[in-house]
Amino acid sequence: MVEAIRPQDPRRSPIVVLAAAANWAGQAQVAFPASEPHVICINALDGSGQGGWLNPEPTSAKRIATLGVAIESRWDGETVWLNGTSFATPIAAGIAANVLEFAKQKMPGMNEWEWRNLSSFRGMSDVLNLMSSKALGGRFSFLAPWRLAEKGLRTDEDIARHFQDVLSMGYSGYVAFSTRNTTVYVTEG
């Protein structure tokens, strides 16, 4: 996993890794691999940012949550409502994939450093947090891309500009640069 999130080959971009927090209702810590430092931990809330009763207690770096409570599903021909961080994680992964595709389509001027930053734990975490609002008394960052409009981001250009700001100014918590055959990673925070 370390090679995926921090590749030794400077020609390879890091891989963004997301993992389910766990469904232990505050009874235990975040589960492996979501507990790892450079893995984006995903918690579960309902569509309005409520219902976080099943999540483990979040740490400062493990607060991202999205839809994962009251997911309508089918089981044996019946409609059932399921809950879990394992339901929220593929939703968050789909959002992250859409962020990467949006950057390819709408941000053609991104330089290599900005792309590597977006493709990293820190950069993707920063962009996902931009698309989030506080939930459950500030315990979670509710990933709700539809709320970008509430932040005044109504056009592709507005969104691209704010993503660019996150990736290139003031949020450089994750930096990768090459020295001969070695890639050096510096993390802040």
RODO-2510 file (C-alpha; in nm, 4 decimals, decimal comma):
residues 189
     n   res          X          Y          Z
     1     m     0,0000     0,0000     0,0000
     2     v     0,2870     0,2414     0,0741
     3     e     0,4102     0,2069    -0,2863
     4     a     0,0604     0,2981    -0,4094
     5     i     0,0196     0,6119    -0,2006
     6     r     0,3848     0,7216    -0,2206
     7     p     0,5424     0,5626    -0,5298
     8     q     0,9212     0,5491    -0,5539
     9     d     0,9050     0,6039    -0,9303
    10     p     0,8699     0,9811    -0,9856
    11     r     0,6932     0,9165    -1,3180
    12     r     0,3999     0,7522    -1,1353
    13     s     0,1357     0,9601    -0,9645
    14     p     0,0272     0,8531    -0,6177
    15     i    -0,2970     0,6583    -0,5933
    16     v    -0,5770     0,7948    -0,3798
    17     v    -0,6872     0,5241    -0,1353
    18     l    -1,0254     0,5439     0,0391
    19     a    -1,1389     0,2946     0,3037
    20     a    -1,4442     0,2395     0,5245
    21     a    -1,4080     0,3658     0,8826
    22     a    -1,6001     0,0771     1,0506
    23     n    -1,9487     0,0319     1,1933
    24     w    -1,8565     0,0147     1,5609
    25     a    -2,0725     0,3032     1,6835
    26     g    -1,7960     0,4764     1,8751
    27     q    -1,7012     0,1529     2,0532
    28     a    -1,3574     0,1272     1,8925
    29     q    -1,1109     0,3168     1,6784
    30     v    -1,1164     0,3514     1,3013
    31     a    -1,0416     0,0132     1,1381
    32     f    -0,7420    -0,0781     0,9218
    33     p    -0,6697     0,0289     0,6474
    34     a    -0,8758     0,3460     0,7034
    35     s    -0,6663     0,4145     1,0142
    36     e    -0,3468     0,4466     0,8094
    37     p    -0,2074     0,8041     0,7884
    38     h    -0,2316     0,8493     0,4087
    39     v    -0,5643     0,6727     0,3538
    40     i    -0,8856     0,8756     0,3253
    41     c    -1,1208     0,7370     0,5893
    42     i    -1,4903     0,7425     0,4971
    43     n    -1,7691     0,7571     0,7550
    44     a    -2,1449     0,7200     0,6913
    45     l    -2,4273     0,9718     0,7345
    46     d    -2,7725     1,0037     0,5833
    47     g    -2,8545     1,2363     0,2927
    48     s    -2,8939     1,5358     0,5213
    49     g    -2,5687     1,4821     0,7117
    50     q    -2,7288     1,3127     1,0137
    51     g    -2,7392     0,9610     1,1566
    52     g    -2,3715     0,9099     1,2356
    53     w    -2,4499     0,6671     1,5182
    54     l    -2,2670     0,3767     1,3525
    55     n    -1,9291     0,5473     1,2962
    56     p    -1,6291     0,5100     1,5236
    57     e    -1,5285     0,8298     1,7028
    58     p    -1,3506     1,0408     1,4379
    59     t    -0,9998     1,1758     1,4802
    60     s    -0,9030     1,5151     1,3387
    61     a    -0,7829     1,3583     1,0113
    62     k    -1,0592     1,0972     0,9802
    63     r    -1,3755     1,3095     0,9591
    64     i    -1,4962     1,2806     0,5975
    65     a    -1,8438     1,1270     0,5696
    66     t    -2,1002     1,0846     0,2946
    67     l    -2,4229     0,9003     0,2219
    68     g    -2,4128     0,5588     0,3898
    69     v    -2,7188     0,5525     0,6175
    70     a    -3,0622     0,4409     0,4959
    71     i    -2,9437     0,3202     0,1543
    72     e    -3,2410     0,1750    -0,0308
    73     s    -3,1543    -0,1733    -0,1566
    74     r    -3,3210    -0,4975    -0,2644
    75     w    -3,2839    -0,8271    -0,0778
    76     d    -3,4788    -1,1416    -0,1692
    77     g    -3,7189    -0,9322    -0,3753
    78     e    -3,7911    -0,6955    -0,0870
    79     t    -3,6925    -0,3337    -0,0382
    80     v    -3,4555    -0,2968     0,2580
    81     w    -3,2699     0,0009     0,4040
    82     l    -2,9028    -0,0635     0,4747
    83     n    -2,6426     0,1280     0,6726
    84     g    -2,2655     0,1199     0,6787
    85     t    -1,9387     0,2885     0,6049
    86     s    -1,8862     0,0212     0,3390
    87     f    -2,1833     0,1746     0,1531
    88     a    -2,0465     0,5272     0,1917
    89     t    -1,6962     0,4396     0,0669
    90     p    -1,7861     0,3561    -0,2972
    91     i    -1,9994     0,6708    -0,3102
    92     a    -1,7013     0,8758    -0,1920
    93     a    -1,4739     0,6910    -0,4374
    94     g    -1,7135     0,7812    -0,7190
    95     i    -1,7029     1,1458    -0,6120
    96     a    -1,3204     1,1356    -0,6031
    97     a    -1,3145     0,9768    -0,9507
    98     n    -1,5442     1,2525    -1,0766
    99     v    -1,3100     1,5141    -0,9264
   100     l    -1,0182     1,3619    -1,1205
   101     e    -1,2219     1,3492    -1,4416
   102     f    -1,3438     1,7065    -1,3874
   103     a    -0,9806     1,8168    -1,3495
   104     k    -0,8846     1,6424    -1,6744
   105     q    -1,1773     1,7960    -1,8647
   106     k    -1,2085     2,1440    -1,7118
   107     m    -0,8598     2,2216    -1,5795
   108     p    -0,6282     2,1566    -1,8762
   109     g    -0,3726     2,4068    -1,7451
   110     m    -0,2837     2,1966    -1,4397
   111     n     0,0887     2,1471    -1,4060
   112     e     0,2475     1,8171    -1,3043
   113     w     0,2842     1,9204    -0,9413
   114     e    -0,0857     2,0158    -0,9158
   115     w    -0,1924     1,6864    -1,0781
   116     r     0,0298     1,4851    -0,8409
   117     n    -0,1130     1,6861    -0,5514
   118     l    -0,4730     1,6180    -0,6606
   119     s    -0,3836     1,2493    -0,7038
   120     s    -0,2474     1,2306    -0,3496
   121     f    -0,3993     1,1863    -0,0066
   122     r    -0,3486     1,5494     0,0934
   123     g    -0,4694     1,7100    -0,2300
   124     m    -0,7768     1,4898    -0,2684
   125     s    -0,8576     1,5318     0,1033
   126     d    -0,8401     1,9098     0,0615
   127     v    -1,0697     1,9056    -0,2434
   128     l    -1,3166     1,6681    -0,0745
   129     n    -1,3206     1,8964     0,2296
   130     l    -1,3912     2,1925    -0,0015
   131     m    -1,6990     2,0006    -0,1170
   132     s    -1,8051     1,9318     0,2428
   133     s    -1,9969     2,1059     0,5162
   134     k    -1,9855     2,0517     0,8910
   135     a    -2,2220     1,7845     1,0236
   136     l    -2,3232     1,6525     1,3647
   137     g    -2,1862     1,9402     1,5667
   138     g    -1,8647     1,9623     1,3652
   139     r    -1,7691     1,5988     1,4256
   140     f    -1,7777     1,5179     1,0526
   141     s    -1,7152     1,6874     0,7192
   142     f    -2,0230     1,5869     0,5179
   143     l    -1,9161     1,5300     0,1581
   144     a    -2,2012     1,6777    -0,0433
   145     p    -2,0857     1,8090    -0,3834
   146     w    -2,4334     1,9434    -0,4521
   147     r    -2,3658     2,2026    -0,1830
   148     l    -2,0923     2,3729    -0,3882
   149     a    -2,3590     2,6088    -0,5193
   150     e    -2,4297     2,7200    -0,1607
   151     k    -2,0655     2,8305    -0,1468
   152     g    -2,1128     3,0454    -0,4586
   153     l    -1,9585     2,7879    -0,6947
   154     r    -2,2185     2,7638    -0,9682
   155     t    -2,0218     2,7193    -1,2902
   156     d    -1,7483     2,4826    -1,4036
   157     e    -1,5136     2,7809    -1,4115
   158     d    -1,5946     2,8733    -1,0491
   159     i    -1,5365     2,5172    -0,9337
   160     a    -1,2152     2,4792    -1,1356
   161     r    -1,0801     2,8062    -0,9942
   162     h    -1,1472     2,6967    -0,6357
   163     f    -0,9992     2,3507    -0,6950
   164     q    -0,6935     2,5249    -0,8454
   165     d    -0,6654     2,7491    -0,5384
   166     v    -0,6779     2,4467    -0,3086
   167     l    -0,4139     2,2656    -0,5127
   168     s    -0,1716     2,5495    -0,5757
   169     m    -0,1996     2,8034    -0,2924
   170     g    -0,2006     2,7737     0,0801
   171     y    -0,2851     2,4046     0,0933
   172     s     0,0519     2,2620    -0,0009
   173     g     0,0486     2,0120     0,2849
   174     y     0,1647     1,7353     0,0536
   175     v     0,4537     1,7943    -0,1811
   176     a     0,6352     1,5471    -0,4032
   177     f     0,9536     1,6222    -0,5883
   178     s     1,2284     1,4121    -0,7465
   179     t     1,5995     1,4033    -0,6817
   180     r     1,7686     1,1656    -0,9256
   181     n     1,6097     0,8239    -0,8617
   182     t     1,4353     0,9129    -0,5375
   183     t     1,1015     1,0794    -0,4807
   184     v     1,0905     1,2903    -0,1663
   185     y     0,7628     1,3452     0,0162
   186     v     0,7032     1,6187     0,2677
   187     t     0,3862     1,6228     0,4707
   188     e     0,2624     1,8907     0,7057
   189     g     0,0139     1,8373     0,9830
***
